[in-house]
Amino acid sequence: MKKVLFIEDDTVVRENTAELLEINDYEVVTAANGRAGVEMAKKELPDIIVCDIMMPEMDGYGVLQALAQDEQTRLIPFIFLSAKTEHKDIRKGMELGADDYLTKPFEEEELVSAIESRLAKVAILRKINAAPTPEKQVPHSQMESLDDLRELVKQHEELTFKAGESIYEEGKQNNYLYLVDRGVVKTHRMDENGKDLITSIHKEGDFFGSLSLSKAQAYDEYATAMEETRVFAINKEEFREILAQNSNLSLDLIEVLGQNLSGIKSQLLEMAYGSVRRKTAQTILLFSQRIRRFPTQSIRISRSDLASVAGMASETLIRTLSDFKKEGLIEIEGRNIKIIHLEALKKIS
């Protein structure tokens, strides 16, 4: 049974919510203020924390910051539950590292769904990020597959980024190749009118960054984390030596790059010739696939990112999303998009 720590100063809300979660088969521990919540988190080490913002002694922002500084609690999923509904409050909570932000009043299904999603994500990431066994740490000259290469790269510099943080920028010196270990990364460019165009989306296991290994050069695009992301960086000189010792890896990498280029060409063709409805449907399906969620699960993504991948104005995309919603193809709630009729979307795309 998963343990939830619920931090809330309102007695009625605290008791009612605790009972609601217990009915849904969660073990619940509670705290009546922020300071007590921090102490309870360190004592109980819950699987997830749901926390109010406006509380005596220490507010929710302070709770999140205090827990982030403790090695035992910094990785516990954290959800804000608050009556503060202004965009600046939500943005502040997410910038501090919260995993989600729900506003009061809330529906039972909404809270339970948020908790289930975060716990599921943690379980998946733990499985993906399980430490490699010594047998997988293959010498440079004895690698047989791209999986061996990935394990080797994971022995190099580890970098973490929050959603929206830049990994590299156009014009900066290009000295490293990157591997996505957790999260999602977009590479994108700005056109002459300042419009952002996503050129590719990279998920766990993907390499990104310029693969030109012959000489030093500057990046010709930006790379930005779309959610909390961890990457490993390997110097391009060392990467070139590895490929020189393992010609079979070079062939595998060329095949992967060929597939990526084919996908980018298809995206550019769609931007040029595809209908608005077709491009919107394809973009929703693309994000659903690339972020590795089940086809009918919600996709939490900004409209601007969707629009830039589809190659259309945000206003046009929003109108098309509204049409899809009216037709019963998708559901929209805030930034969440849920696919309702998968086959119909595929037919449109």
Contacts in CASP RR format, 6 or more apart in sequence:
PFRMAT RR
TARGET T0000
AUTHOR 0000-0000-0000
METHOD contacts of the structure
MODEL  1
MKKVLFIEDDTVVRENTAELLEINDYEVVTAANGRAGVEMAKKELPDIIV
CDIMMPEMDGYGVLQALAQDEQTRLIPFIFLSAKTEHKDIRKGMELGADD
YLTKPFEEEELVSAIESRLAKVAILRKINAAPTPEKQVPHSQMESLDDLR
ELVKQHEELTFKAGESIYEEGKQNNYLYLVDRGVVKTHRMDENGKDLITS
IHKEGDFFGSLSLSKAQAYDEYATAMEETRVFAINKEEFREILAQNSNLS
LDLIEVLGQNLSGIKSQLLEMAYGSVRRKTAQTILLFSQRIRRFPTQSIR
ISRSDLASVAGMASETLIRTLSDFKKEGLIEIEGRNIKIIHLEALKKIS
1 25 0 8 1.000
1 26 0 8 1.000
1 27 0 8 1.000
2 26 0 8 1.000
2 27 0 8 1.000
2 47 0 8 1.000
2 48 0 8 1.000
2 119 0 8 1.000
3 26 0 8 1.000
3 27 0 8 1.000
3 28 0 8 1.000
3 29 0 8 1.000
3 44 0 8 1.000
3 46 0 8 1.000
3 47 0 8 1.000
3 48 0 8 1.000
4 21 0 8 1.000
4 26 0 8 1.000
4 27 0 8 1.000
4 28 0 8 1.000
4 29 0 8 1.000
4 46 0 8 1.000
4 47 0 8 1.000
4 48 0 8 1.000
4 49 0 8 1.000
4 50 0 8 1.000
4 115 0 8 1.000
5 28 0 8 1.000
5 29 0 8 1.000
5 30 0 8 1.000
5 31 0 8 1.000
5 37 0 8 1.000
5 40 0 8 1.000
5 41 0 8 1.000
5 44 0 8 1.000
5 46 0 8 1.000
5 48 0 8 1.000
5 49 0 8 1.000
5 50 0 8 1.000
6 14 0 8 1.000
6 17 0 8 1.000
6 18 0 8 1.000
6 21 0 8 1.000
6 28 0 8 1.000
6 29 0 8 1.000
6 30 0 8 1.000
6 31 0 8 1.000
6 49 0 8 1.000
6 50 0 8 1.000
6 51 0 8 1.000
7 30 0 8 1.000
7 31 0 8 1.000
7 33 0 8 1.000
7 34 0 8 1.000
7 36 0 8 1.000
7 37 0 8 1.000
7 40 0 8 1.000
7 49 0 8 1.000
7 50 0 8 1.000
7 51 0 8 1.000
7 52 0 8 1.000
7 55 0 8 1.000
7 60 0 8 1.000
7 63 0 8 1.000
8 14 0 8 1.000
8 17 0 8 1.000
8 30 0 8 1.000
8 31 0 8 1.000
8 32 0 8 1.000
8 51 0 8 1.000
8 52 0 8 1.000
8 55 0 8 1.000
8 81 0 8 1.000
9 32 0 8 1.000
9 33 0 8 1.000
9 34 0 8 1.000
9 52 0 8 1.000
9 54 0 8 1.000
9 55 0 8 1.000
9 56 0 8 1.000
10 52 0 8 1.000
11 32 0 8 1.000
13 52 0 8 1.000
13 104 0 8 1.000
14 30 0 8 1.000
14 32 0 8 1.000
17 50 0 8 1.000
17 81 0 8 1.000
17 111 0 8 1.000
18 28 0 8 1.000
18 30 0 8 1.000
20 108 0 8 1.000
20 111 0 8 1.000
20 112 0 8 1.000
21 28 0 8 1.000
21 111 0 8 1.000
21 112 0 8 1.000
21 115 0 8 1.000
22 28 0 8 1.000
24 108 0 8 1.000
24 112 0 8 1.000
26 115 0 8 1.000
29 40 0 8 1.000
29 44 0 8 1.000
29 46 0 8 1.000
30 40 0 8 1.000
31 37 0 8 1.000
31 39 0 8 1.000
31 40 0 8 1.000
33 55 0 8 1.000
33 56 0 8 1.000
33 57 0 8 1.000
33 58 0 8 1.000
34 51 0 8 1.000
34 55 0 8 1.000
34 56 0 8 1.000
34 57 0 8 1.000
34 58 0 8 1.000
34 59 0 8 1.000
34 60 0 8 1.000
34 62 0 8 1.000
34 63 0 8 1.000
35 57 0 8 1.000
35 58 0 8 1.000
36 57 0 8 1.000
37 51 0 8 1.000
37 63 0 8 1.000
38 58 0 8 1.000
38 63 0 8 1.000
38 66 0 8 1.000
38 67 0 8 1.000
41 49 0 8 1.000
41 63 0 8 1.000
41 67 0 8 1.000
41 73 0 8 1.000
41 76 0 8 1.000
42 70 0 8 1.000
42 72 0 8 1.000
42 73 0 8 1.000
45 72 0 8 1.000
45 73 0 8 1.000
45 76 0 8 1.000
46 76 0 8 1.000
47 76 0 8 1.000
47 77 0 8 1.000
47 119 0 8 1.000
47 122 0 8 1.000
48 76 0 8 1.000
48 77 0 8 1.000
48 78 0 8 1.000
48 79 0 8 1.000
48 115 0 8 1.000
48 118 0 8 1.000
48 119 0 8 1.000
49 67 0 8 1.000
49 76 0 8 1.000
49 77 0 8 1.000
49 78 0 8 1.000
49 79 0 8 1.000
50 79 0 8 1.000
50 81 0 8 1.000
50 111 0 8 1.000
50 115 0 8 1.000
51 60 0 8 1.000
51 63 0 8 1.000
51 64 0 8 1.000
51 78 0 8 1.000
51 79 0 8 1.000
51 80 0 8 1.000
51 81 0 8 1.000
52 60 0 8 1.000
52 80 0 8 1.000
52 81 0 8 1.000
52 82 0 8 1.000
53 59 0 8 1.000
53 60 0 8 1.000
53 61 0 8 1.000
53 80 0 8 1.000
53 82 0 8 1.000
53 84 0 8 1.000
53 89 0 8 1.000
54 60 0 8 1.000
54 82 0 8 1.000
54 83 0 8 1.000
54 84 0 8 1.000
58 66 0 8 1.000
60 80 0 8 1.000
61 92 0 8 1.000
61 93 0 8 1.000
61 96 0 8 1.000
64 78 0 8 1.000
64 80 0 8 1.000
64 93 0 8 1.000
64 96 0 8 1.000
64 97 0 8 1.000
64 98 0 8 1.000
65 96 0 8 1.000
67 73 0 8 1.000
67 74 0 8 1.000
67 76 0 8 1.000
67 78 0 8 1.000
68 74 0 8 1.000
68 96 0 8 1.000
68 97 0 8 1.000
77 99 0 8 1.000
77 118 0 8 1.000
77 119 0 8 1.000
77 121 0 8 1.000
77 122 0 8 1.000
78 97 0 8 1.000
78 98 0 8 1.000
78 99 0 8 1.000
79 98 0 8 1.000
79 99 0 8 1.000
79 100 0 8 1.000
79 101 0 8 1.000
79 102 0 8 1.000
79 114 0 8 1.000
79 115 0 8 1.000
79 118 0 8 1.000
80 93 0 8 1.000
80 98 0 8 1.000
80 100 0 8 1.000
80 101 0 8 1.000
80 102 0 8 1.000
81 102 0 8 1.000
81 103 0 8 1.000
81 104 0 8 1.000
81 106 0 8 1.000
81 111 0 8 1.000
82 89 0 8 1.000
82 101 0 8 1.000
82 102 0 8 1.000
82 103 0 8 1.000
82 104 0 8 1.000
83 103 0 8 1.000
83 104 0 8 1.000
84 90 0 8 1.000
84 103 0 8 1.000
85 103 0 8 1.000
90 101 0 8 1.000
90 103 0 8 1.000
93 101 0 8 1.000
94 101 0 8 1.000
94 163 0 8 1.000
95 162 0 8 1.000
97 162 0 8 1.000
97 228 0 8 1.000
99 118 0 8 1.000
100 114 0 8 1.000
100 117 0 8 1.000
100 118 0 8 1.000
102 110 0 8 1.000
102 111 0 8 1.000
102 114 0 8 1.000
117 298 0 8 1.000
125 182 0 8 1.000
128 181 0 8 1.000
128 182 0 8 1.000
128 204 0 8 1.000
129 181 0 8 1.000
129 182 0 8 1.000
129 230 0 8 1.000
132 151 0 8 1.000
132 154 0 8 1.000
136 148 0 8 1.000
136 151 0 8 1.000
137 151 0 8 1.000
137 152 0 8 1.000
137 155 0 8 1.000
138 144 0 8 1.000
138 148 0 8 1.000
138 151 0 8 1.000
138 152 0 8 1.000
140 152 0 8 1.000
140 241 0 8 1.000
140 242 0 8 1.000
140 245 0 8 1.000
140 246 0 8 1.000
141 245 0 8 1.000
141 246 0 8 1.000
142 148 0 8 1.000
143 149 0 8 1.000
143 152 0 8 1.000
143 242 0 8 1.000
143 246 0 8 1.000
143 249 0 8 1.000
144 248 0 8 1.000
145 249 0 8 1.000
145 252 0 8 1.000
146 249 0 8 1.000
146 252 0 8 1.000
146 253 0 8 1.000
146 256 0 8 1.000
148 249 0 8 1.000
149 242 0 8 1.000
149 246 0 8 1.000
149 249 0 8 1.000
150 179 0 8 1.000
150 205 0 8 1.000
152 242 0 8 1.000
153 177 0 8 1.000
153 179 0 8 1.000
153 232 0 8 1.000
153 234 0 8 1.000
154 179 0 8 1.000
154 181 0 8 1.000
154 232 0 8 1.000
156 232 0 8 1.000
156 233 0 8 1.000
156 234 0 8 1.000
156 235 0 8 1.000
157 232 0 8 1.000
157 233 0 8 1.000
157 234 0 8 1.000
158 181 0 8 1.000
158 230 0 8 1.000
158 231 0 8 1.000
158 232 0 8 1.000
159 167 0 8 1.000
159 230 0 8 1.000
159 231 0 8 1.000
159 232 0 8 1.000
159 233 0 8 1.000
160 228 0 8 1.000
160 229 0 8 1.000
160 230 0 8 1.000
160 231 0 8 1.000
161 167 0 8 1.000
161 225 0 8 1.000
161 228 0 8 1.000
161 229 0 8 1.000
161 230 0 8 1.000
161 231 0 8 1.000
162 225 0 8 1.000
162 228 0 8 1.000
162 229 0 8 1.000
163 225 0 8 1.000
163 226 0 8 1.000
163 227 0 8 1.000
163 228 0 8 1.000
163 229 0 8 1.000
164 224 0 8 1.000
164 225 0 8 1.000
164 226 0 8 1.000
165 224 0 8 1.000
165 225 0 8 1.000
166 222 0 8 1.000
166 223 0 8 1.000
166 224 0 8 1.000
167 178 0 8 1.000
167 185 0 8 1.000
167 223 0 8 1.000
167 224 0 8 1.000
167 225 0 8 1.000
167 229 0 8 1.000
167 231 0 8 1.000
168 174 0 8 1.000
168 209 0 8 1.000
168 219 0 8 1.000
168 222 0 8 1.000
168 223 0 8 1.000
169 219 0 8 1.000
169 222 0 8 1.000
170 189 0 8 1.000
170 190 0 8 1.000
170 218 0 8 1.000
170 219 0 8 1.000
170 220 0 8 1.000
170 221 0 8 1.000
170 222 0 8 1.000
171 218 0 8 1.000
171 219 0 8 1.000
171 220 0 8 1.000
172 218 0 8 1.000
172 219 0 8 1.000
173 216 0 8 1.000
173 218 0 8 1.000
173 219 0 8 1.000
174 209 0 8 1.000
174 210 0 8 1.000
174 212 0 8 1.000
174 216 0 8 1.000
174 217 0 8 1.000
174 218 0 8 1.000
174 219 0 8 1.000
174 236 0 8 1.000
175 216 0 8 1.000
175 235 0 8 1.000
175 236 0 8 1.000
176 209 0 8 1.000
176 233 0 8 1.000
176 234 0 8 1.000
176 235 0 8 1.000
176 236 0 8 1.000
177 207 0 8 1.000
177 208 0 8 1.000
177 209 0 8 1.000
177 210 0 8 1.000
177 211 0 8 1.000
177 233 0 8 1.000
177 234 0 8 1.000
177 236 0 8 1.000
177 239 0 8 1.000
178 185 0 8 1.000
178 207 0 8 1.000
178 208 0 8 1.000
178 209 0 8 1.000
178 223 0 8 1.000
178 231 0 8 1.000
178 232 0 8 1.000
178 233 0 8 1.000
178 234 0 8 1.000
179 205 0 8 1.000
179 206 0 8 1.000
179 207 0 8 1.000
179 231 0 8 1.000
179 232 0 8 1.000
179 234 0 8 1.000
180 202 0 8 1.000
180 203 0 8 1.000
180 204 0 8 1.000
180 205 0 8 1.000
180 206 0 8 1.000
180 207 0 8 1.000
180 208 0 8 1.000
180 229 0 8 1.000
180 230 0 8 1.000
180 231 0 8 1.000
181 204 0 8 1.000
181 205 0 8 1.000
181 230 0 8 1.000
181 231 0 8 1.000
181 232 0 8 1.000
182 204 0 8 1.000
182 228 0 8 1.000
182 229 0 8 1.000
182 230 0 8 1.000
183 203 0 8 1.000
183 204 0 8 1.000
183 225 0 8 1.000
183 226 0 8 1.000
183 227 0 8 1.000
183 228 0 8 1.000
183 229 0 8 1.000
183 230 0 8 1.000
184 201 0 8 1.000
184 202 0 8 1.000
184 203 0 8 1.000
184 225 0 8 1.000
184 226 0 8 1.000
184 227 0 8 1.000
184 229 0 8 1.000
184 290 0 8 1.000
184 291 0 8 1.000
185 201 0 8 1.000
185 202 0 8 1.000
185 206 0 8 1.000
185 208 0 8 1.000
185 223 0 8 1.000
185 224 0 8 1.000
185 225 0 8 1.000
185 226 0 8 1.000
185 229 0 8 1.000
185 231 0 8 1.000
186 198 0 8 1.000
186 200 0 8 1.000
186 201 0 8 1.000
186 202 0 8 1.000
186 223 0 8 1.000
186 224 0 8 1.000
186 226 0 8 1.000
186 305 0 8 1.000
187 198 0 8 1.000
187 199 0 8 1.000
187 200 0 8 1.000
187 202 0 8 1.000
187 208 0 8 1.000
187 209 0 8 1.000
187 221 0 8 1.000
187 222 0 8 1.000
187 223 0 8 1.000
188 196 0 8 1.000
188 197 0 8 1.000
188 198 0 8 1.000
188 199 0 8 1.000
188 221 0 8 1.000
188 222 0 8 1.000
188 223 0 8 1.000
188 224 0 8 1.000
188 308 0 8 1.000
189 196 0 8 1.000
189 197 0 8 1.000
189 199 0 8 1.000
189 220 0 8 1.000
189 221 0 8 1.000
189 222 0 8 1.000
190 196 0 8 1.000
190 197 0 8 1.000
190 222 0 8 1.000
191 197 0 8 1.000
195 308 0 8 1.000
196 304 0 8 1.000
196 308 0 8 1.000
197 308 0 8 1.000
197 311 0 8 1.000
198 305 0 8 1.000
198 308 0 8 1.000
198 309 0 8 1.000
199 221 0 8 1.000
199 264 0 8 1.000
200 208 0 8 1.000
200 260 0 8 1.000
200 264 0 8 1.000
201 226 0 8 1.000
201 286 0 8 1.000
201 287 0 8 1.000
201 290 0 8 1.000
201 309 0 8 1.000
202 208 0 8 1.000
203 290 0 8 1.000
203 291 0 8 1.000
203 292 0 8 1.000
204 292 0 8 1.000
207 253 0 8 1.000
207 256 0 8 1.000
208 223 0 8 1.000
209 219 0 8 1.000
209 223 0 8 1.000
210 217 0 8 1.000
210 219 0 8 1.000
210 220 0 8 1.000
211 253 0 8 1.000
211 257 0 8 1.000
213 236 0 8 1.000
213 239 0 8 1.000
213 240 0 8 1.000
213 243 0 8 1.000
226 301 0 8 1.000
226 305 0 8 1.000
242 249 0 8 1.000
243 249 0 8 1.000
243 250 0 8 1.000
243 253 0 8 1.000
267 309 0 8 1.000
270 278 0 8 1.000
270 279 0 8 1.000
270 282 0 8 1.000
270 310 0 8 1.000
271 279 0 8 1.000
271 310 0 8 1.000
271 311 0 8 1.000
276 312 0 8 1.000
276 316 0 8 1.000
276 320 0 8 1.000
277 320 0 8 1.000
277 323 0 8 1.000
277 348 0 8 1.000
278 348 0 8 1.000
278 349 0 8 1.000
279 310 0 8 1.000
279 311 0 8 1.000
279 312 0 8 1.000
280 306 0 8 1.000
280 310 0 8 1.000
280 312 0 8 1.000
280 317 0 8 1.000
280 320 0 8 1.000
280 321 0 8 1.000
280 324 0 8 1.000
281 324 0 8 1.000
281 329 0 8 1.000
281 345 0 8 1.000
281 346 0 8 1.000
281 348 0 8 1.000
281 349 0 8 1.000
282 310 0 8 1.000
282 349 0 8 1.000
283 306 0 8 1.000
283 309 0 8 1.000
283 310 0 8 1.000
283 317 0 8 1.000
284 299 0 8 1.000
284 306 0 8 1.000
284 330 0 8 1.000
284 337 0 8 1.000
284 339 0 8 1.000
284 345 0 8 1.000
285 295 0 8 1.000
285 339 0 8 1.000
285 345 0 8 1.000
285 346 0 8 1.000
285 349 0 8 1.000
286 309 0 8 1.000
287 299 0 8 1.000
287 301 0 8 1.000
287 306 0 8 1.000
287 309 0 8 1.000
288 295 0 8 1.000
288 297 0 8 1.000
288 299 0 8 1.000
288 339 0 8 1.000
291 299 0 8 1.000
291 301 0 8 1.000
293 299 0 8 1.000
295 339 0 8 1.000
295 342 0 8 1.000
296 338 0 8 1.000
296 339 0 8 1.000
296 340 0 8 1.000
296 342 0 8 1.000
297 338 0 8 1.000
297 339 0 8 1.000
298 333 0 8 1.000
298 336 0 8 1.000
298 337 0 8 1.000
298 338 0 8 1.000
299 336 0 8 1.000
299 337 0 8 1.000
299 338 0 8 1.000
299 339 0 8 1.000
300 335 0 8 1.000
300 336 0 8 1.000
300 337 0 8 1.000
301 335 0 8 1.000
301 337 0 8 1.000
302 335 0 8 1.000
303 314 0 8 1.000
303 317 0 8 1.000
303 318 0 8 1.000
303 321 0 8 1.000
303 335 0 8 1.000
304 314 0 8 1.000
306 317 0 8 1.000
307 313 0 8 1.000
307 314 0 8 1.000
307 316 0 8 1.000
307 317 0 8 1.000
310 317 0 8 1.000
321 330 0 8 1.000
321 332 0 8 1.000
321 337 0 8 1.000
322 332 0 8 1.000
324 330 0 8 1.000
324 345 0 8 1.000
325 331 0 8 1.000
325 332 0 8 1.000
327 344 0 8 1.000
328 340 0 8 1.000
328 341 0 8 1.000
329 339 0 8 1.000
329 340 0 8 1.000
329 341 0 8 1.000
329 344 0 8 1.000
329 345 0 8 1.000
329 348 0 8 1.000
330 337 0 8 1.000
330 338 0 8 1.000
330 339 0 8 1.000
330 340 0 8 1.000
330 341 0 8 1.000
330 345 0 8 1.000
331 337 0 8 1.000
331 338 0 8 1.000
331 340 0 8 1.000
332 338 0 8 1.000
339 345 0 8 1.000
END
